[in-house]
Amino acid sequence: MTVPFLILAAITLAGAVAAMTLRKLVHCALALAVSLVGLAGLYLDLGAQFVGLAQVLVYVGAVVILIVFAILLTRGDEPPSPRVGRAVGGVVISACVFAVLAWAIVSGGAAQGASAASLAPISDIGHAMMSRYILPLEVVGLLLTAALIGAVVIAMEEKRRTK
Amino acid sequence: MTPLTGCLLISALLFAVGLGGALSRRSAILVLIGIELMLNAANLNFIAFWRYGPHPEALTGVIFVIFSIAIAAAEAAVGLALIMAVYRHAKTTDLSRVDSMKG
């Protein structure tokens, strides 16, 4: 638990809390970007460079931009008076889930080998993806293609019907 | 507190924040943001177990997280397209007002 790790964790959690509590949707999306950047920093701090950079590229570069576009296209403003009961229920449930998780984590035995700083070289990741994980890689490519075509079809459905 | 425990606790906090937001907010886009946060908490768990696990040279956690990020991108695209379709139909993204299945 080094100091940079704690700072990055604080940024991540503060961004997440802001993303879930702020009123305006655009502010929420920007707070989500802050949280994801903090998480990418955590990945870098843990020695997974490729995952950290992919996190910045995919999440901050694509997903957050997509969310901002969706917010702007739907002109989404949450109604100003959320029901208090529902918010309290959600917070209570999430607090219970966190309590159970924290109890399990703290009471569980930490079976770890305390490995030295073993980074994952990107060339090793590339070799692994091109040799051992080649089939999942192809399946993910197929999934992304299908998801993109499906997203376009779903979003264009109304226009096709009016023709 | 060992580093692994710290990572897991932070991940659990992130998951709880995402779950609380997904359950209590009313905008569909915010629910999707909460789901993304929960997914990222799971990714942090994978990286932590890979880093502090017994076989960090196996790269299993890193590969799994890379695939998970790719699938999360697909999920976000399809989810936002669904939100757009619902918005065109119901003229709102407020989940408490999208409650009719026909009409």
Interface residues (C-beta under 8 A of the other chain):
Chain A: M1 F5 A9 T12 L13 A16 V17 A19 M20 T21 L25 C28 A29 L32 S35 L36 L39 L42 Y43 L46 G47 A48 F50 V51 A54 Q55 V58 Y59 A62 V63 L66 I67 F69 A70 I71 L73 T74 G76 E78 P79 P82 R83 R86 A87 V88 G89 G90 V91 I93 S94 A95 V97 F98 L101 A102 I105 V106 A110 Q112 G113 A114 S115 S118 A120 D124 I125 A128 M129 Y133 P136 V140 L143 L144 A147 L148 G150 A151 V152 I154 A155 E157 E158
Chain B: M1 T2 P3 L4 T5 G6 C7 L8 L9 I10 A12 L13 L14 F15 A16 V17 G18 L19 G20 G21 A22 L23 S24 R25 R26 S27 I29 L30 L32 I33 G34 E36 L37 N40 N43 L44 I47 A48 W50 R51 Y52 G53 P54 P56 E57 L59 G61 V62 I63 V65 I66 F67 I69 A70 I71 A72 A73 A74 E75 A76 A77 V78 L80 A81 L82 I83 M84 A85 Y87 R88 H89 T93 D94 S96
